[in-house]
């Protein structure tokens, strides 16, 4: 599931963003421009030269409309900017936000680059079965820390940090797709709705909602040094994040045993068992298929969509459907075994 497309920004755009974020510094210069891989973001790394100082920065753009709470998720750049500022000093390895703005190409966020690399690089020389267990343990600790944060001073604007519920998310995607003609995904949404109807949601905690192993950076010792992509942050049941981690390990890497271990470890970390995780994992798989179906519908209606992984996401419709159906069937069998 590591599919990327590199997109670039030129020096004039980068300089304009730096001047907007850091006014009153006329002697700045831009060096070492390096487009980075991304799924839903356009990313460019560069060095800002300001006198004797050389600061590594990343400019992020937000062309993708997708979010778990529904299509056309607004305010991603501002959400990430405000959350990075709020998370500063809370030991979650999040980047430092430098500036926020908007130009003719859309919203942008400027952040300080973290010295690290993606854990699977260099390609071909990393043993996934050896590297991932230690990284997953670290990821579970980060999740436990995130979900235990006190939220008294969290930014209160509802649109910035929305509260999501299973029922609300399912209804949103059902409404978005019921007239699309894709009856298969609509039926799957209705099936998962029935399965989740008996699940009692826990009190809302702060969620990352982009919990994939691709979204961490590591040092040479395979220690996580950066946790990225905070633009979908919301309040909700912590099992959203746990299920996203399960989906990443089970679906992307075909490591079901490690996925089960991660769930058990999260329960130990938070001193609370994780119930109904099969249902939550099936929910994530169905919603990912729903996102793919919605994108296909936009293309069919000739609505312009452009973000790094959009074409590959559309091409993955068949595999997304197969994965969702597999987890739906597993969840239904598990529920029948429990009730029977």
Long-range contacts (C-beta under 8 A, 24 or more apart in sequence): 1-214, 1-248, 1-251, 1-252, 2-120, 2-214, 3-39, 3-309, 3-312, 3-313, 4-37, 4-38, 4-39, 4-308, 4-309, 5-37, 5-308, 5-309, 5-311, 5-312, 6-35, 6-36, 6-37, 6-308, 7-35, 7-38, 7-42, 7-43, 7-308, 8-33, 8-35, 8-44, 9-33, 9-35, 9-42, 9-44, 9-59, 9-61, 13-59, 13-103, 13-105, 14-44, 14-46, 14-59, 16-103, 17-59, 17-99, 17-101, 17-103, 17-108, 17-110, 18-48, 18-57, 18-99, 18-110, 20-99, 20-101, 21-98, 21-99, 21-100, 21-101, 21-110, 22-48, 22-50, 22-98, 22-99, 25-50, 27-51, 37-308, 38-308, 38-309, 39-64, 39-214, 39-307, 39-308, 39-309, 40-64, 40-66, 40-307, 40-308, 40-309, 41-229, 41-231, 41-307, 41-308, 42-307, 42-308, 45-113, 55-112, 56-112, 56-113, 56-115, 57-98, 57-110, 57-111, 57-112, 57-113, 58-95, 58-110, 58-111, 58-112, 58-113, 59-108, 59-109, 59-110, 60-108, 60-109, 60-110, 60-111, 61-105, 61-106, 61-107, 61-108, 62-106, 62-107, 62-108, 62-109, 62-231, 63-106, 63-306, 63-307, 63-308, 64-307, 64-310, 65-305, 65-307, 66-291, 66-294, 66-295, 67-209, 67-232, 68-164, 68-169, 68-209, 68-232, 68-234, 68-240, 68-287, 69-162, 69-164, 69-168, 69-169, 69-172, 69-232, 69-234, 70-169, 70-172, 70-173, 70-176, 71-173, 71-176, 71-291, 71-294, 73-232, 74-159, 75-159, 75-160, 76-107, 76-231, 76-232, 77-102, 77-107, 77-108, 77-109, 77-231, 78-107, 78-160, 79-160, 79-161, 79-230, 79-231, 79-232, 79-233, 80-109, 80-229, 80-230, 80-231, 80-233, 81-109, 82-155, 82-160, 83-155, 83-161, 83-230, 83-233, 84-111, 84-230, 86-153, 86-154, 86-155, 87-230, 90-145, 90-149, 91-145, 92-142, 92-145, 92-146, 92-227, 93-142, 93-216, 93-224, 93-225, 93-226, 93-227, 94-226, 94-227, 94-228, 94-230, 95-226, 95-228, 114-217, 114-225, 114-226, 114-228, 115-219, 115-225, 116-217, 116-218, 116-219, 116-225, 116-226, 117-217, 117-218, 118-214, 118-216, 118-217, 118-218, 119-213, 119-216, 119-217, 119-218, 119-222, 128-253, 128-255, 129-255, 131-222, 132-213, 132-249, 132-253, 132-255, 132-258, 133-258, 133-261, 134-222, 135-213, 135-216, 135-218, 135-222, 135-224, 136-213, 136-245, 136-249, 136-258, 136-261, 136-262, 136-265, 137-265, 138-216, 138-223, 138-224, 139-211, 139-213, 139-216, 139-224, 139-245, 139-262, 140-245, 140-262, 140-265, 140-266, 140-269, 141-269, 142-224, 142-227, 143-208, 143-211, 143-238, 143-241, 143-242, 143-245, 143-266, 143-269, 144-266, 144-269, 144-270, 146-205, 146-206, 146-207, 146-208, 146-241, 147-205, 147-206, 147-207, 147-238, 147-241, 147-270, 148-205, 148-270, 149-205, 149-206, 151-205, 151-206, 151-235, 154-206, 161-206, 161-233, 161-234, 161-235, 162-234, 162-235, 163-204, 163-234, 163-235, 163-236, 164-207, 164-234, 164-235, 164-236, 164-240, 165-201, 165-236, 165-237, 166-196, 166-199, 166-201, 166-237, 166-283, 167-193, 167-196, 169-287, 170-196, 170-283, 173-287, 173-290, 173-294, 176-290, 176-294, 177-290, 177-293, 177-294, 177-297, 180-293, 180-294, 180-297, 181-297, 182-293, 182-296, 182-297, 184-321, 185-286, 185-289, 185-290, 185-293, 185-321, 188-286, 188-289, 188-290, 188-324, 188-325, 188-328, 189-286, 189-290, 191-286, 191-328, 191-332, 192-279, 192-282, 192-283, 192-286, 192-328, 192-331, 195-279, 195-282, 195-328, 195-331, 195-332, 195-335, 196-279, 196-283, 199-276, 199-279, 199-280, 201-236, 201-237, 202-237, 202-238, 202-239, 204-235, 204-236, 204-237, 205-235, 205-236, 205-237, 205-238, 206-233, 206-235, 207-233, 207-234, 207-235, 207-236, 207-238, 207-240, 207-241, 208-232, 208-233, 208-241, 209-233, 209-234, 209-240, 209-241, 209-244, 210-244, 211-241, 211-242, 211-244, 211-245, 211-248, 212-244, 212-245, 212-248, 212-252, 213-248, 213-249, 213-252, 213-253, 214-248, 238-270, 239-274, 239-276, 239-277, 239-280, 240-280, 240-284, 242-266, 242-274, 242-277, 242-280, 243-277, 243-280, 243-281, 243-283, 243-284, 244-284, 246-277, 246-280, 246-281, 246-284, 247-281, 247-284, 247-285, 247-288, 250-281, 251-285, 251-323, 278-327, 278-330, 278-331, 278-334, 278-335, 279-331, 279-335, 281-327, 281-331, 282-324, 282-327, 282-328, 282-330, 282-331, 285-320, 285-323, 285-324, 285-326, 285-327, 285-328, 286-324, 286-327, 286-328, 288-320, 288-323, 288-324, 289-317, 289-320, 289-321, 289-323, 289-324, 292-316, 292-317, 292-320, 292-321, 293-317
